[in-house]
Amino acid sequence: MGRRSAEPEKAPNHERWLITYADLITLLMIFFIMMYTISNVNSKKFAELSASLSQALVGNNSGFFMGEAPGPVQIDGRVVTPGSPTEKKDMEKAAKQIEGMLKEKGVASKVDVGFEERGLVISLKETLLFARGSAEINPGSRDVIKKIGEVLVKLPNAIRVEGHTCDLPISTAQFPSNWELSTSRATNVLKFLIAEVNFPAKRLSATGYGEFRPLVSNTSET
């Protein structure tokens, strides 16, 4: 019986690597799409967080950043929803009350009250609150801060106390730089609100910007 002729040997497929390469490219594409999606989600959450902090009360060297209430709250028997016309009306009413108090105290020229895109902004001049290079609240301004706090505590909003300084350098054992000075100023105002106004601590936070976010001409502390 004759031997069957061997089948011709198939030539090696030199293009098989293309399949693996294509799979790798597909996986990389999926990975980058996922990364892009996650990035978009995080950006959206960040934007939502920033938008929620839409009301503000800030100072030239110390101040308060007021955000929206975390949810519907009851004020004077009324249910107020964050971002609603009612909340805006309450903020406008609070601004007028603060303006009236400042005029009575004779310090209206040292405090600017107005609305910006982010909300209500009250800028307090540094000389009203602190002595140069100090984080101790001036005795003469304590009552002003207390009166402002008594108006704000009636609202449901969160408060962030912000500290600012000019670009005059400072280098002491207590304050090696303006970072420490501005942060200490903000913290002292926060503690004052808790102690003197009985402001709920969970609604307060503090931060310091040093000389890097000046709210007035960055040439002196006056």
ZILIN-V728405 format. One record per helix or strand of 3 or more residues. SS is the DSSP state (helix for helix, strand for strand). FROM is the first residue (numbers start at 1). TO is the last residue. Records with the same first field share a line. If there is no record, write none. Layout:
SS: FROM-TO ; FROM-TO
This chain:
helix: 16-52 ; 85-105 ; 108-110 ; 126-129 ; 139-152 ; 178-197 ; 201-203
strand: 62-66 ; 73-75 ; 78-80 ; 111-116 ; 119-124 ; 159-163 ; 204-208
